Amino acid sequence: MKILLTNDDGIAAPGLWALARELRSIAEVVVVAPDREQSGVGTSVTLHQPLRLRSVKPLVDGIETYVVEGTPADSVIIALKMLLKDKIDLVIAGINEGSNLGTDVLISGTVGAAFQAYFHGLPTIAVSVASFEDLHFEVASRICAIIARQLATGRLPRKFLLNINLPNLPLEQLTGIEITELGERSHTDAVKRGGIKAGHDGKRSYYWIEHSEPQGKEEKGTDVWALREKKISITPLHNDLTSHEDLESMQWVRALLSRELPSSGPGVLRQIKLLPNWGRCLKYIGYRNTSFYLIC
């Protein structure tokens, strides 16, 4: 069994290596991760500059390790398209410091990396612990190992994406495990003028976007509720963001536009077809001792 590990906290994050240490006894583990912390970048892919990749010494002996000067999603693309010619059986993003609950999954670099692997048809886990200090990685690591062993036996689907969040507690203090749906959880973003000269660097003003404390409804059955109850939350995700319940009720929009737009024939309203699989090809450029990759 071969497992790819990545994250959005960067190559030196302790959660990444706690996971690698647990999994190396049951699988061949390869780490491909960003060179620095990349929280909040979501599924962002680098398209307008080359990506630099280098092999580095692992923090856990015996694990093939690479660092990418790019986003978590970049790391997964480089790993799957260039580095790992053999079949990957499972991709895990984490262990993230801080939870990824509710609408946070739309901006999470951890979940963004997991989605990139899911888009490639692979079973994938995004795993997070809900704290930023005195972290307990043991249970999260064991959960990933258990799922990996079950996948190896053929008892699990060949494609899935699980978003797993754990309270920052030892095993004996957890109250259960729940299969959940995404809850309503959001931050009220604040914009702050920063630092020197009241937010002016001598040429122009600059700003910081800051997250406030998250707010949301703790409805039973959601991931937000599960963590409040000291339970492990496992949320199956997929890439269909269509609001199916609104498809019928929004037919008035089509009717309105058809009526209001003049000459709504094919000569005026042309269909635009997006190229399939954008962002999944790579161009290799070698210069001296450095490898460059461009995602196209």
N, C-alpha and C positions, 0 to 999 in steps of 0.2 A: 504494500500500500504506500502511496506517495501523497504527501500533504504539503500544500503551499500555505505559508503563513505571511500575513502582511498586517498593517495597522495604519492609523493616522497620527499616532503619538510619536512616531519616529523610531529609527533603528535601535536606539539605546533604551527604549521604554521597558521597564521591568515586567509589565504584563505580557509583552510579546515573548520574552525569554522564559517566564514562568510556564507559559503554554508550550513552548518548544521543549523545555525540560520534561514535561509530562508526556508529550507525544512521541519523543524519540525512541521510547521503548517498544512502541507498537507500530511504527511506520518510519519510512524515510521522510525526513522533514527538510524542506527548503524554505529559507527566509528571503523574501524580497520586499523591502520596505523603504519608505521615504527617508531621506537623510536628515529630516527635521520634522518638528511637530506641524501637523496639517489639519488640525481640527476645523470643522465648519466648511470644508471645501466641497462637500457633497460628492457628486459623480464627476466633478471637473476633470477634463482631459486637456493636456498641454498640446496645442496645435500650432503655435506660432513661434516656437523656439525648440532647439534640439534638446534631447534628454540625455544626460550623462549617467553612465552606469559603471559601477566598479565592485569588484569582489573585496570583501572585508573579513577580518578575523571575527569569528562568532563569539558571543558571550557564553555560549554553551558548546562544549567541545563536540566536534564531529558533525556539525550542521553546516551545509553549504549555504553561504550567506552573501547577499548582494544588497547594495544601497543604490537608490535611484534619486537623482535630483529632480523630483517631480512630485505629483500628487499620489495618493493611494491608488486611484484608478489607473494612473500611468504605470504604477508598479505592477499591477495585475496584468495589464496588457503586455508589458515588456516580458514578464515572466512566462506568460502563456504562449506568446508569439515568437520569442527569440531565445529564451534561456532553456526552457524545459521541453525538450523534444519528446520525452517519454510522456505517457498519459498521466495526468493528474487525477487523483481519485476524490480529493476533497480540498476546498479552499476555506481557510478560517481567517477572519479579520478581527484582531484584538490581541490580548484582552484590553479593552479600552478603559481608560481612567475617566469615570463619569458615565452616567446612564445615557442611553439613546432611546427615548420614549416618545410616543405620540408623533407630532409633526416634526420633532427633531430628526427623524429618520431621513427627511428630505434634504437636510443640510449636513448630515453626519458624514465625515470622511470615512469612518469605519464601515457604515452601511453602504456608502458609495462604492467602496472597494468590493464589498460583497456582491453588490448588484452587477458590477462589471464581470465578475466570475459567473454569476447567474446568467447574464446575457450570453455567455459562451457555453451555456448548457450544462454547467457543473453544479453539484451539490455544494452548498455554501452556508457558512455560519458567520454571523456578526455577534460578538459577545462582549458585554460591558459590565463593569462593576460600578455601582452607584456611589462613588466617593472619589475624592482627590488626594486623600492622605490616609496613612495607616491601612493600606489596602490588603484585603484578603483575596488572593488569586486562587487558592487551593480548590475550592468547589467549582469555580468556573473552568479550571483546567481539567478537572475530573469529568465534568459533564461533556466537554468536547471529546475527551478520550473515549468515553462510553459510546457516544454517537458514532465516532469513527470506527469503533469495533463492530457496531451493528451494521454500519454501511458496508464494511468488508465482508460480512456474511450474506449480503444481498437482501437483507430484510427491510431496507429503506428504499425510497424512490431514487432514481438516478439523477434527478434534478429537483432541488428544493432550495429555499432560502429561509433560514431561521434567524430571527433577531432575538437574542437571549440577553436578558438583563437580570442581574443579581443584586440583592441588598449587600452591603459591605459587612457581612456577618460570617462568623464561623458556622460550620454545618449544623451544630447542635442548637443554634439559635434561629435557624430558618424554620418557617411554619408550614412550608409546602411548596408545590410546583403547580403552576397554572398555565394552560394553553389560552392565550389571550388575544384580543384584538387591540389595535392602536387606540389609545385614549386621546382626549383633547388636552393637549399640553403645549403651551407656547410661552415665549418670552416677550416682554414689552421692550423692544430694542430702544436704547437711548443713544443719542449722538453727542459726543463730548469733544469740545475743543481741547486739544492736548498741550500740556507741557510748557515749553519755553516761550516767553513773550506772549502769553495768553493764547497759545495755539497758532503762532505765526513764526515761520522759520526765516524770516527776512525777505522772502520772495512771495509767499502765498500762505493762506490759512490751511491748517490741516486738522483732521478729525479722527476720533476713535469711535467705532461702533461697539457698544457695550451691551451685554445681556444682563437683564435684571433677573430677579428670582423667578423661576417658572411658575406659571399659573395655569390651572385647568380643572376639569371636572373629574373627580375620582369615582367614576361609575364602575360598579362591580363587573368583572369580566374583562376589564381593560388592563393594559400593562402598567399604567399609572397606579391603579388600584392595587394590583398585585404587589408592587414594591412597597406601598404604604402598609400593606398587611404582612410584610417581611417574608413574602413569597418570591420564588423564582418565576420570572415571566418568560414564556416562549411564544413568540408571535410569528406565524408563517407569513411571509411577504411575497408579493409578486409585482410585476412591472406594469400591470394594467391600471392606469390612473383614471380610466373612464368613469364618469359618474353615471352608472347604468340606470339608476332610479330617475335621472333627469332627462334621459334620451327622449321619452315621449312628450314630457311637459315642455321641452325646448323646441318642439316642432314649429311653434309660432315664430321663432327667429328665422327659420328657413322661409316660411310663408311671407313674413314681412319683407325680407331682403329680396325675395323673388318678385314681389310687387313693386317695391320702391326703386330697385336698380333698373335703369333703362337698358333695353336690349340685352337681357340676361342670357343670351345664347352663348355657345361655346367660343365664339369669336371675341366676346367681351370678358366672360368669366372663365378663364383658362384654368384647367387643373394643373397643379404643380406636383410633380412626383419627386419625392426625396430619394436620393440614392440609398439603397439598402446597405446595411453594415458599415456606415460611415464610422470613421475613427478606429477601425480594427485592422488597418494595414500599417505596416511599418517600413520605413526606408532606412537602410543602414549606411552610415557614412564613417569610414575609418580614416583617421588622421594621426600619423605618428603612433603614439602608444595609447591614444584615447579613442573610445567608441562613442559614437553619437547616434541617436535614433530620432527620427521624425515620425510622429503619428499623423497619418493622412486620412 
